[in-house]
Amino acid sequence: MTADATTTFEAHRRLLVGAAYRILGSHADAEDVVQEAWIRWNGVDPETVDDAPAYLLTVTSRLALNRLRQLRARRESYVGPWLPEPVATGPAVDGADAAVLADEVSMALLIVLESLSPLERAAFVLGDVFGMPSAEVGRALDRSPAAVRQLLRRARSHVEARRPRQAVEAPRHRAVVERFVTAAGQGDVEGLLAVLSPDVTLVTDGGGVRRAALRPIHTADKVARWLLGVLTTPEAATLTYEFREVNGELAVVTSGPDGTDAVYFFTVEDDRIIEVHAVRNPQKLTAVPPRQSSPG
């Protein structure tokens, strides 16, 4: 492997991690896939490659697709709901990394992508996110351009139907989340009910390691009471809360003596929270390390 070939790969590493992360929903697995792509690249004569970025994206997407199929089987036995792995993307994170991961990779979109088939997901990521022509997507996925167009139609239709409508601008979104945090911190049931939509849904991912609901919880009353049951324990009293940018959006990160405890994402419509997604599985929190700063 020549120095130029190494430079070429490193120049596109962030792009490849971003693609693999979108396909897999796991930053750790995305890093593993890109490392495998690096090994494959080592066995190629760069002079035989006309378009290095397209070639590397093709190799990475194939590897990610294979990994996704393997992971799907494991997720069938996962304890409770499975949520994608969050990634910190705020100003404290390397700017280029944040840009690659934050662009169209919100937690809400990753959750929607989880409902697609592996092929639909890969086609959507390559075609719609990275703008690869159908013919190139077909070569990457070993499918005809016509088959790719069909995959893209199904994926786009599904994503558009389920893509959350973020009907409030960022300052109002933050204000609603701040009201939630204040009410939760004070154990204020009425305050929580005032900020939660009547038909709110809470999804928690503890992976069988940390306390989490084994199924989604619906309605404001049930969600408020479950949250207070978790957030008012003696263990919770040791946690700190801070607003962080995670996956390019506002999130609440709780941290304790052992590191990051949870990452909470909120979908807001009409000044009410309609969805809460909480990732508590410690194996999924490595990309959102705690930091030494005051909350807010």
N, C-alpha and C positions, 0 to 999 in steps of 0.2 A: 504494500500500500504506500503510495507516494504521499509526500507532504501536501501536494495540491488536492489529492483525493480526500485526505483527512480534513483539510480546510473546507472543502466542499460539503462534506457531511456535517461538520460542526456548524457551518453557516445555516444549515437547514434543520438542525436538531430540534429547535423550539417548534418549528412548523410541524415536524413529525410527531412530537409529543402531543401537540394540540390535536392533531388528527386522531391519533390513537386514543387519547383521552375521551374524545367525543364518541368514538365507536364503543369504547369499553365502559365508560363511566367510572373508571378507577385510574387515578394518577399513578399509583404504584405499578399497576399492570401495564400502563402506557409506557412508563420508563423501561420496564423489562422488555417490552416489544421493540422499542427503539434500540435498545442495546443489541437485541437479536438482529435487527435490520443492519446495525453497524457491522456485525459479524458477516452477514451476507454481502455487504458492500465491500468488505475486505477481500472477498473472493472474486470480485469483478474487475475487469480492465476498464477503467474510466474512459479510455479512448473509444470504447465500443458503445458508449452511452451518449445519445444525441441530446437528451433533455434530462439532466441529473435530477432536478426537483421532481419532475413527473415520475421518473424511475423510482426514486426513493419513496415518494408518496404511495406508489403502487405496491412496492415491497412491504412497506409498513402497514398499509391497509389490509393486505392479504394476511399478514401475520396477526394483526389485530382481530380480523374476522375469525381466524382459527381459534385464537384465544377466547373470543367471545362465546363461540360455540361450546368450548370446554367449560367456561364459567357458568353458562346457562344451566348446565346439568348440576353443578354444585349449588346453584342458587335455589334449586327446587327443595333442598333440605335445609336452607338457611332458616334460622330461628327468627320469626317475625318478618315484618316488611323489609325489603332490601332497597336502600336508597343509594344513589351515586356518592362517590367520595368527594367531599368538598376540597377546594384549593384556594388558599389565600391569594388575592390579586390586588391588594391595596398599594399605596405609594411606597410602603416599606419593602415591597417585593420588587425584584428586578423588573425594570420597566418593560423590556421586551417579552419576558416570560408572561407578565401580566397581560400585555396586549394580545398575545397569542391565545391565552386561555380565556380572557374575559369576553372577547368578541363572540357573541352568539353562543355562549356556553353557560348560560344561567342554570341554576339548579332546576328551575321549573322546566326548561327545555330538555335538560338531561333526563328528567323524570318522564317526559313525553316520549323521548327517544327509547326509553326502556320498554315501551309497549310495542315497538316495531320489531319485525323479524330481523335477524342478523343481517341479511342481505339488504333489506329496506334501509336499515340504519346506516350501513356502510355506503350505500348508493346516495343517500341523502347527504351524508357528511362530505363525500367526495364531490358530488354534483352541485349541491346547493350552498354548502359552506365554503368549499375550496374552488368552486367554479370549473371543475374538470368537464370537458365535453363528454357526451354520452359514449362516444367511441372509446375514449381513454378509460372511463369508468368501467366500460364493458371488459376491456383488457385486464383491468385490475381485479375485477370480480369474476372473470372467465364467463361472461355472459354477452349475448349479442346486444347491439345498440337498441334494438326494439325491446328486448327484455329489460334493459336498463331504464328505458323511458317508462315502461309499465311500473317498474319498482319505484321510480321517482314519483309518478302520479299517485300511487297508493300512499307513499310516505308523506308527500306534501299534503295530501288530503287529510291524513290522520293528524299530522302535526298542526295544521291550521284549525282543525276541529277541536283539538285539545289544548292548543297553546293558550296559557292564561292571559286574560286581558288586564294588563296593568293600567288601570284607569286613573291613577293619580300620579302626579309628578313626584320627583324624589323628595323634596322637602316635606310634602304632606305624608308621603309614605313613612318617612322617618318619624314624623310627629305621631302617627298612629302606633308605630312600633314602640316609641318611647312611652306612650300611655300604657301599652301592654306591659312593658318591663316594670314601670312604676307600680301598677296594680298587682302584678305577680310578686314583686318584692315585698309589698305590704300585706300580702295575703288577702287582698281585696276582691272577693268574689263578684260583687256588684260592679266594680271597676273593670274587671275582665269581661263580664257579660256586656258591658257598654261598648267595648272595643271589638268584640268578636261578632261576626255575622251569625244570625240564628242557625244557619245551616253549615257552619264552619266545619272543616275536617282537619284532624290532627293525625299525622303519620310519624311514628318514631322508629328509629333503627338503632337497636342496642346490640344486635348480633348475638343475643344470648349471654352477653358479658355484663352489660349495664342495664339498669331498669328501663324498660320500654314496653309499650303496649304491643301485644302480639297481633293486633289487627288495627286498622284505622278506626279512630273514634270520631263520631259525628254529633253534631248539635252543640251549641254554645255551653249549655249547662254541663254536659258530660265532659267536654274539653276543659272547661275552667276547673272543674273539680279534680280531674286527673292531673292537670298541671300543678295545681296547688298541692296535691298530695305528694308530688315529686319535689317541688321547689321550696317547700316549707319543712323539709326534714333536717335533722341536725347536720347531716352531710352537706346539704345544700347551703347551710349557713357559712360554710368555709369557702364558698365559690365567689369569684369576682365576675362581674358582667361588663362586657365592653362591646361597643359598636365597631364592626370591622367590615371591610370590603372583602367579600368572599364570592368567587365565581362572578366577579364583576357587579355584584349587587350588595345592598346592605344586609348584614346578618348580625345576629347577636351571638357572641362567643362567650361561653362560660369556662372558667379555668379554676383549678384547685391545686392543692399541693402536689398532685401527681401529674399535672399538665393540663392540657385541654380536656374539658369534660364533655362539651357538646357544642354543636353549631346549629342555630335555629334560623330558618328561612321563613319569610312571611309574604304571602300574596294578599294584596290589599285592593279592594274595590269599594268605591263610595264611602271612603273613610272607615271601613270595617275590614277586619282580617277575615278572609274567606278560606285560607289554607295555612297550616303551619307544618313545616317539615323539619324534624329534629334528628340530626345524626349524632348518636352517642357511642357507637361502636368504636373503641379506642384504636382499632386497627385501621379505621378510615379517617382518623384525625391527624395523621402525621404531616399532612400538607397544610395544616392550619395550626402551627405551633403557637403556644402562648407567648406573649411579649410583655415586657416590663413597661406598662403604661397605665394610666388611670382610665377607668371606664368613660365612655362617651367621647 
